[in-house]
Amino acid sequence: VPRDVVRMLMSGAMCQDGGAMDWHEVTVLFSDIVGFSAICEEVQLEVLRQVTTDYLQAMCRIIVSTGGSLDKFIGDCIMALWNAPRALPGHQRAACCAALRMQTELLQL
């Protein structure tokens, strides 16, 4: 969890107005590895663990560096949000930039 989100939680800033929901637009990104199940059947467990760890860490660094928040991992899938839980003007562009950077980074792994 990003530090500023933890600070917001600890300060109560995310629960103002008696916990009333603040509805606003968010940008969501889902990213996964094509053919991951087949890859799992072909490589040794330790190699798979290391490759998956390297991939997830690299992608999460990009997400956070563009102002996104990691929501969850679903197997090899990453779900990330922009403009939540903290406001981010231009969140759509930031998410698209993240997606493009993730594709470029994937070629380097």
C-alpha positions in Angstrom: 0.0 0.0 0.0 1.5 3.4 -1.0 2.6 5.5 2.0 0.3 8.3 1.2 -2.7 5.9 1.2 -1.6 4.6 4.6 -1.4 8.2 5.9 -4.9 8.9 4.6 -6.2 5.8 6.3 -4.5 6.6 9.6 -5.6 10.2 9.6 -9.2 9.3 8.9 -9.2 11.4 5.7 -10.7 8.5 3.8 -13.7 8.3 6.1 -14.8 11.9 6.3 -18.5 12.8 6.3 -19.4 9.8 8.5 -18.0 7.3 6.0 -20.2 8.6 3.1 -19.1 7.3 -0.3 -17.5 9.7 -2.7 -18.4 8.6 -6.2 -16.0 9.6 -9.0 -14.5 8.3 -12.2 -11.6 5.9 -11.9 -9.4 4.2 -14.6 -8.9 0.4 -14.1 -6.1 -1.6 -15.7 -6.1 -5.4 -15.9 -2.9 -7.0 -17.1 -1.9 -10.7 -17.4 0.6 -12.9 -19.1 -0.7 -14.5 -22.2 -0.4 -18.3 -22.0 0.6 -18.3 -18.4 -1.0 -21.7 -17.7 0.9 -23.3 -20.5 4.1 -21.7 -19.3 3.5 -23.2 -15.8 3.4 -26.7 -17.3 6.7 -26.2 -19.1 9.2 -24.6 -16.6 10.6 -25.7 -13.3 8.9 -24.3 -10.2 11.8 -22.1 -9.1 12.3 -20.6 -12.5 8.5 -19.8 -12.6 8.6 -18.3 -9.2 11.6 -16.0 -10.1 10.2 -14.9 -13.5 6.7 -14.2 -12.0 8.2 -12.2 -9.1 10.4 -10.2 -11.5 7.4 -9.5 -13.7 5.0 -8.5 -11.0 7.6 -6.2 -9.3 8.5 -4.5 -12.5 4.9 -3.9 -13.5 4.0 -2.7 -10.0 6.9 -0.2 -10.0 5.5 1.3 -13.2 1.9 1.4 -11.9 3.0 3.3 -8.7 5.4 5.6 -10.6 2.5 6.8 -12.7 0.2 7.5 -9.8 -1.7 4.2 -9.8 -2.6 2.0 -6.9 -2.3 -1.7 -6.9 -5.7 -3.2 -6.2 -4.9 -6.9 -6.3 -3.2 -9.9 -7.9 -5.4 -12.5 -9.4 -2.9 -15.3 -10.3 -0.6 -13.7 -12.9 -3.1 -10.9 -13.4 -2.6 -7.4 -12.0 -5.5 -5.1 -11.3 -4.6 -1.4 -10.8 -6.6 1.8 -10.3 -5.9 5.5 -11.1 -7.8 8.3 -9.4 -8.6 6.1 -6.4 -8.2 6.1 -3.5 -6.6 9.5 -4.1 -7.5 12.0 -6.8 -5.2 12.2 -9.8 -6.0 14.7 -12.5 -5.3 13.1 -15.9 -5.7 9.6 -14.6 -6.8 8.3 -17.9 -3.5 9.4 -19.6 -1.5 8.2 -16.6 -3.0 4.7 -16.9 -2.4 4.6 -20.7 1.2 5.7 -20.1 1.6 2.9 -17.6 0.2 0.3 -20.0 2.7 1.4 -22.7 5.6 1.4 -20.3 4.6 -2.0 -19.0 4.7 -3.4 -22.6 8.1 -1.9 -23.1 9.4 -3.2 -19.8 8.1 -6.7 -20.6 10.3 -6.8 -23.6 13.3 -6.2 -21.3 12.5 -9.0 -18.9 
